[in-house]
Amino acid sequence: MKFKNTAISTLSAISFTAISLLATPVAFASGSHDDGHGTKKSSIGVAGKLADVDRVIEIKMYDNYYEPEKIQIKKGETIRFKITNAGEYVHEFNIGTSTMHMEHQEEMMMMMEHGVLEADKINHDMMKMDMGGGKTMDHNDPNSVLLEPAKSAEIIWNFTDAAKLEFACNVPGHYDSGMMGDVVFD
C-alpha cells in the first residue's frame, strides 16, 4: 500500500522527527549478530556470491513504500539487489518472515531509544555499543541494509527455499505504515 498523500507524509515527518528515528547506510551487508533477523537465515536463504547472481533487481525506498511493492523469485535463484533510499528518512530493506520482522522491530526500537538512530542519520560509533547480552547493533546482516537518505547499497541473496517471505523496513512505525512488500515464488 502506497502512502503518497501529503497529509500522511507530513504526519510521518512530524512523528519521525519527534521521536528521533533512524538512519544510515551499510554498504554491502555481511556478517551476522544472530538475533532477530539472524536466527532463521537457513529458512529464508543465505548470502549469495557475485559470481552466482542470476539477475539484478533495483529497489527504491520512499517514505512509507517500496518500488517495486513485490518481487517474483524462483527457488534457488541468487539476486543482486541494488537498493536506493529515495526518501527523506532512514529506511531499511530486510528480507525475512513476518515473525523475524516483528522481532527485529524491537531491536530497532532499542536502537532509537539508545540514540543510535535519528530521523535521517545513524550514529555509527554507537552501533558498536553493547545493547545487552554482548549484542551490538552493527546492522551488518547479509539479508538487511539500513540506509540514510540518498544512500545506496547492495545485497546479494540466494533464495534456497520457497518460503513465505517479505521485505520490510523495521524502523519504528514504518512497517505499520505499510512499508513492506511480498516475495512471491514462481
N, C-alpha and C positions, 0 to 999 in steps of 0.2 A: 504494500500500500504506500503510495507516494504522498508526501505532505509538502506540496509546493506552495500552499496557501500562505500568504503574507502574515496573517494573524497568528497562525501556528508557528511560523518561522520566528516571529517577534517574541512570542511566548517562550519558545525554545531558547532564544538568545538570552532572555531575561533569566530563565531558570538556570541555564548553564553558567552564566556569569555569576549569579547569586550564590551558587554552590561550588564555585571554582572547580569546574570539571577538568578532564584530562587533556593530555596532548603528547605528541611527538612521534618520530618515526623509529623504526628499527629496519635497517636496510634489508638484508636477506635474513629472514627469520631462521634461526637454527638453535639447537640445544633443547633442553627441557628442564623444568624445575619440578616436574611430577606432581603438580597439584592442579585442581580444577580442570583445565583443559589438557593436562599432561597425562592423566591416569588411564585413558582409554584409547590411546592412539592406535593400537593394533586393530580395534574395531572400526576405526574411521579411515585408516590408511596409514601411510608412512611418508616421511620426507623423500622426495624424489631427487633424481640426478639430472643435471642439464643434458647429458648425453642421451637420456631416455625420454625426453619430452616428446609427446605425441602432437601437442598443439598448444597455442597460446590463447589465453582468454584475458581480455582487458576489463578491469573492474574500476568504475569511478564511484567514489563515495561522496555523497552530498549530505547536507544536514537533514537527516531522517530517512534517507533511502539510498539504494544502490542502483547503478545501471551496469549490467542488466539486473533484473529482480530475481531471475532464476537462471541456473546453468544446467545444461544437459551433459552428462558424463557417461562413459562406458566403463564397466567394471574392468579394473586393471590399467586404465588409462592414466598417463602421467601428464599433468597440466602445469604449464608455467603461467602463473597469474601475475599480470602486470597491474599493480594497484596504485591508484592516484586518489589523494584526498582533495576533492574539488570543493569541499565545504569550508565554512568559517571556523569550525571547531575540530578538536581532535576526534578521530574515528578509528575504529578497529575493523579489520577483516579477519574473522576467526572461523575456521571450519570445524564443525563438531555436531554433536547431538543437542537436542533442546536441554537435556539434563546437564550436559557439560557447560552449556552457555549459562544456565542458572547458577551453577557452582562458580563459574568464572566471574559472574556479575558481583558476587560477594567479595571476591578478591579485588575487583576494580573499585568497588566502594571503599575498601580498605586503603587502596592507593590514594583515592581522593581525600579520605579523612586524614591521612598522614601527610598531605601536601605534596605528594608525588605528582599528582595530576592537576592541571589547571584547565581552564576553558580552551586555550589554544596552544598549550605547550606542556611538555613533560620535563620534570626535573630529573635528568639522567643520573646525577650523582645520588639522589635519594632513592632511585630504583634499586640500588645495591644494598640498601639498609635491610637489616633483619626484620621481617614482618611477623615473626613468631615461628618457633619450631625450626629455626635455621633457614627458612624460606625467604627468598628475595623476590622482587617483582621486576627483574630484568626484562621481562616480556620478550623472551627470545625463543619461544617455542616454534617449531617448524611449521605449524598449522595456523599461525597467527602473526599479524603485524599491526602495530599501533602507530598511526601517523598524525603528525601535525598538519595544519592546513598547507596546501600547495606542495606537500611532500609526496614522494613516490617510493615504492619498494616492490620486491618480487617475492613470491613463494613458489616453490616447485613441490607439487604434491602428487603422490601416487595413490589413486583410489583403489586399494587392493580388494575391497569387498563392496558389494551393493548394500548400502545401509541407509537408514532414514537420517539424512544429514541436512544441515542448513549452514549458511554462512551468516554471520551476525556481528553487530557492533555491541559490545558489552559495556561500553562506557555507561555509567549510571543514567537511566532514563531513555537511552537510545533504543534499546531492544523493545521496550514497552511502547515507544513511539512508532514502531513498525520497521525499524532498521534491521531487517533480516531478509534473507532470500532462501529459496529452496534449491537443493542439489537434487536433480532428477536423473535417475539412471535409466538408460535406454535398454 
